[in-house]
Amino acid sequence: MSFPKIDLTTFFLSISSAAFMGLGEEKGPDLELAKQNIDLLELMYDKTKGNRTPEEDRLIEQLLFETRMRFVEVQRKVAKT
């Protein structure tokens, strides 16, 4: 059985999903896990600069924005409890 080749878009989405999983509230957020995945997404943003398509640029910028905003939101909720 062979698996389809992973492209950059799928990789970015995978990292973002892992960050959002860390921010989930079912068992309580794991901010360390979320931050590590956001850092990984930021690393990929820097290291792939100039080698992405315009669609990949928009995607990673949107994913970074959404995961950072959600991280701050969850971090504030945790601080209040």
N, C-alpha and C positions, 0 to 999 in steps of 0.2 A: 504494500500500500504506500503510495507516495502522497505527500502533502503539497498543497500549492505553495509556490514561492512567496515569501512574505515581502511585501513592498514597504516603502517608507511610510506611506499613509497608514497601513495596518500597524506598523511598529509604533507610530505616534499614538494611535488610538489605543493600543494595548497599554502603553505607559500611562496614558491619561486614565484609562479604566482602573488600573491598579491604584492610582492616586485617589480616585473617587471611592474605591472600595475602602481605603483607609479612612476616608471621611464619613463612611456610613455610620448610621446611628443605631443599627440593630443591636449590636453588642457593645456599643460605645465606640467613639472614634479612636483610631490609632494615628495620632498626629505625626508621630515619627515616621511611620510607613508612608503616609501621604506626603510629607515633606521630602523624603528620600526620592519618591517618584516624581515630584515636581522638580527637584534638583536634576534628576536624570533627563526629564523633558527639556529643561533649560540647557543642559549640556549638549543634547542632541540639536537644539536650536542653534547654539553657537558653532558646533562642529560641522553642521551640514549647510551652513550659510554659503550661498553662492552655488550650491549644488542641488537646490530644490526647484521644483516647478512653481509657478505662481499659485496653483491650487494647494500645493504642499505648504507654501509660505502662509497662506491664509489659514489653513487648517491648524498648523502648529501655533500660530499667534492666537487663534481663537481658543485652542485647548489650554494654552498657558494662561490666558486671561480668565477663563472659566474655573480652572483648578485653583488658581491663586485666590480668586474672589471667594470661592467655596471654602478654601482653607482658612481664610481670615474670618469668615462667618462662623465656622465651626469652632475655631480657636476662641472667639469671643464668647460663644455659648458655654464652652468648657470653663473658661475663666470665671463666669458668673456663678457656676455651681459649686 
